[in-house]
Amino acid sequence: MTKTSAPHGHRDHVHDHHCRPDAGGIYVISPSGAVADPETLTRAQVRLSSMGFKVALDRGVLNQAQRFAGTDTQRLAAFTRALKQKLPIVMASRGGYGMSRLLESLDWQALANAGKRFVGHSDFTAFSLALYAKTEAVSYAGPMACFDFGAKKPEILTAEIFGECMRGELEILSFETQDADPVDGRGILWGGNLAMIISLLGTAYMPKIKGGILFVEDVGEHPYRIERMLNQLAQAGILGKQKALLLGGFTDYRLAEHDRGYDLKAAIAFIRKSVKIPVITGLPFGHTAMKVTLPVGAKVGVATEKGLAHLVLDEHQH
């Protein structure tokens, strides 16, 4: 995994209003599952502060109602407070489940107009894709407070790349890939958690993107389920219209005896054969310690060479 920052002389030309050089501060909200261990938030606050971010925790960040971080009404109120406060970055504390319940009640235009940079992954995929579908505003698939910055041993590169992205210093993300089809193209970068993307099919919150660069990851899903979800995207007429499919981490699943050799490679081979768009494996993103920060809804370039893939994060779109 390598990363390329903008040359010093060109810093001014590569940031847009989504990625200003002043990284500013972070406001942490809990839009989905309840935070299991408050200490993870304390650690996250310390780590993010040491990176130069001012950190404020939303007053409902530790709320609990059943498995959720408070009632739906309470979690919606956190978004209202996030827009009113001054810090430019709004980060989810964690994923879980609960974002889907809020989609119909959020004021998408107000969220887009606020000029905040929303960051999260997993369940937060529903927010990012809905925001783009409704307003075409850019948000970020990236680390979260508890899982990433609150970990006992956080991944240094995850933090570095997040900081560079928020400061508008990140021009190219290059990563190793053992299995990439040749591609050199540009398109809207979109995606996230595969199960969450599938949950938006047929709703007003599913982006209508042609010629895009779709990235997916998931956790605890057997390869046949991953294949089935990608197949559903293909049969819905979405996957075949993309410039490329980037595969991130697919973690924490168990193969069974009756798989008889069927595994993630077999699932990917089936999708390659049936969909016929370039597929790139090895994107460092998912329910993994190492994860890049990706601008969802931004126009980017993608290119592959032997053993390497490059994402060119174009910051000129606004």
URZI-V29939 format. One record per run of one state. SS is the DSSP state (@ for helix, = for strand, . for the rest). FROM is the first residue (numbers start at 1). TO is the last residue. If there is no record, write none. Layout:
ss=<SS SS>
from=<FROM FROM>
to=<TO TO>
//
This chain:
ss=<. = . @ . = . = . @ . = . = . = . @ . = . @ . @ . = . @ . = . @ . @ . = . = . = @ . = . @ . @ . = . @ . @ . = . = . = . = .>
from=<1 2 6 8 15 25 30 33 34 38 51 54 58 65 66 68 69 72 85 89 93 99 103 108 114 117 121 122 136 139 142 145 150 156 167 170 177 180 181 184 194 200 213 220 223 236 239 242 244 252 257 260 264 276 278 282 294 297 299 306 308 314>
to=<1 5 7 14 24 29 32 33 37 50 53 57 64 65 67 68 71 84 88 92 98 102 107 113 116 120 121 135 138 141 144 149 155 166 169 176 179 180 183 193 199 212 219 222 235 238 241 243 251 256 259 263 275 277 281 293 296 298 305 307 313 318>
//
